[in-house]
Amino acid sequence: MIRAALVGLALSTALAGPALALEDTAANRRAQAERYERTVPTTAVLETSVIRVARMLPKAHRQPFIDFAMLHIDRAEIRAAVLSALTETFTADELRAMADFFGSPVGQSVADKMGTYTERVMPLMMMTVRRAATTYARENVTE
């Protein structure tokens, strides 16, 4: 009896999985991309990016740069480009999963820490890639 119940549960789970998938249409992709964008607002990502760039400037120029950039950057254009890239890159199910994850407390915590993580890892990545490119050029480029 228990075995039959377990087999039934396994079959219903296997058959229900595909039924729960979103149809991968342009409309579903757009709806899920907009849902994701509400959980990770483009404006917040943009503001964080501007502040990170400002940190590279002399202190006296940081706030004036932030003010200038936030005044002159077309937020609607950036948001449209983000939504376009999301819908052209990810399926409806992938976008739904991204919105579910980043809309959760754990996902928000991850999103909040990604900038710090990137700032720590990127300098090493870029230095390593530059070193490889320099070595390649030295060993393989003929004059």
WOCOR-V907967 format. One record per backbone hydrogen bond with DSSP energy under -0.5 kcal/mol. NH is the residue of the N-H (numbers start at 0). CO is the residue of the C=O. E is the energy in kcal/mol with one decimal. If there is no record, write none. Layout:
[[NH CO E] [NH CO E]]
This chain:
[[4 0 -2.0] [5 1 -2.5] [6 2 -2.5] [7 3 -2.4] [8 4 -2.5] [9 5 -2.6] [10 6 -2.6] [11 7 -2.6] [12 8 -2.3] [13 9 -2.4] [14 10 -2.5] [15 11 -2.0] [16 12 -1.6] [17 13 -0.6] [18 14 -0.7] [19 15 -1.5] [19 16 -0.8] [20 16 -0.6] [20 17 -0.8] [24 22 -2.1] [28 24 -2.7] [29 25 -2.6] [30 26 -2.5] [31 27 -2.5] [32 28 -2.7] [33 29 -2.5] [34 30 -1.9] [35 31 -2.6] [36 32 -2.7] [37 33 -1.6] [38 34 -1.1] [38 35 -0.7] [39 35 -2.4] [44 40 -2.0] [45 41 -2.8] [46 42 -2.6] [47 43 -2.3] [48 44 -2.3] [49 45 -2.6] [50 46 -2.3] [51 47 -2.2] [52 48 -2.3] [53 49 -2.5] [54 50 -1.5] [55 52 -1.7] [56 53 -1.8] [60 57 -2.2] [61 57 -0.8] [61 58 -1.0] [62 58 -0.6] [64 60 -2.1] [65 61 -2.6] [66 62 -2.8] [67 63 -2.5] [68 64 -3.3] [69 65 -2.6] [70 66 -1.4] [71 67 -2.2] [72 68 -2.3] [74 72 -1.2] [77 73 -2.1] [78 74 -2.8] [79 75 -2.5] [80 76 -2.2] [81 77 -2.5] [82 78 -2.8] [83 79 -2.3] [84 80 -2.6] [85 81 -2.7] [86 82 -2.4] [87 83 -1.9] [88 84 -1.3] [89 85 -2.5] [94 90 -2.5] [95 91 -2.4] [96 92 -2.5] [97 93 -2.4] [98 94 -2.6] [99 95 -2.8] [100 96 -2.8] [101 97 -3.0] [102 98 -1.4] [103 99 -0.5] [103 100 -1.6] [106 100 -0.7] [107 103 -2.6] [108 104 -2.0] [109 105 -2.5] [110 106 -2.8] [111 107 -2.4] [112 108 -1.2] [112 109 -0.6] [113 109 -1.2] [114 110 -0.6] [116 112 -2.4] [117 113 -3.0] [118 114 -2.6] [119 115 -1.6] [120 116 -2.1] [121 117 -2.8] [122 118 -0.5] [124 120 -2.2] [125 121 -3.1] [126 122 -2.4] [127 123 -2.5] [128 124 -2.5] [129 125 -2.7] [130 126 -2.3] [131 127 -2.2] [132 128 -2.5] [133 129 -2.7] [134 130 -2.5] [135 131 -2.7] [136 132 -2.6] [137 133 -2.5] [138 134 -2.2] [139 135 -2.4] [140 136 -1.8] [141 139 -0.6]]
